[in-house]
Amino acid sequence: MSIFDGTSVRFGIPAGFRVGHYEIGERLGSGWTAESYRCHEVPTGAVRAFKIYDRFDERQAIQNLRVVAHYATVLEQLGDLRILPRYHHMGHLFLNGGDGIGHTYLIQELIERGDLALEQCSVEQVRTFLAKVREVHRMGLALGDIERDNLIVTPSGEIRMVDCDYGRPGRPNTRTGGDVLALRRLFKPFGFNALWAGLG
């Protein structure tokens, strides 16, 4: 069962809890609709992120499933760009007997944080990230939620997003103008306007 404290949802899943072939590890964080944990696939030891979603509509299990399936579809569609986590698996579980309609979850790539802060990135690292955003826009999609908390610089120096505004089934996020405003605010010190214009 989840608890919403006004700013984020919490499930309190204990380390060692098993979901199919995955074993849950440490809690990574939470937001309005979901909580994320480190997990590993028991047979292979592969490390992933387990993201469990609160109910979007208490009465409609099918609608909840459709919303998370839409998220999975966006992750799959953008997977080759390496801007968001790669999608691996989707499922549904009941955490206890009083869990009503249960919860939908995603298993996705775990994006690890490196030692470099966003402010310490080079102009080339920022340009590479912006080129990925530009490619998302060319596909007719927007990312949304482009804010410092959702951006990670990986150990290899890639700037990646750990979350975005996926839109809803039948209404994908296409608000590219909002992306540009957020990017300008974040990357102004790197000369955003010239970098963005240079990407065509």
Beta strands, then each sheet from edge to edge (+ up, - down):
strand 1: 3-4
strand 2: 9-10
strand 3: 18-19
strand 4: 22-30
strand 5: 34-41
strand 6: 47-53
strand 7: 87-93
strand 8: 103-108
strand 9: 151-153
strand 10: 159-161
strand 11: 167-168
strand 12: 171-172
sheet 1: 1+ 2-
sheet 2: 3+ 4- 5+ 6- 8+ 7-
sheet 3: 9+ 10-
sheet 4: 11+ 12-
end
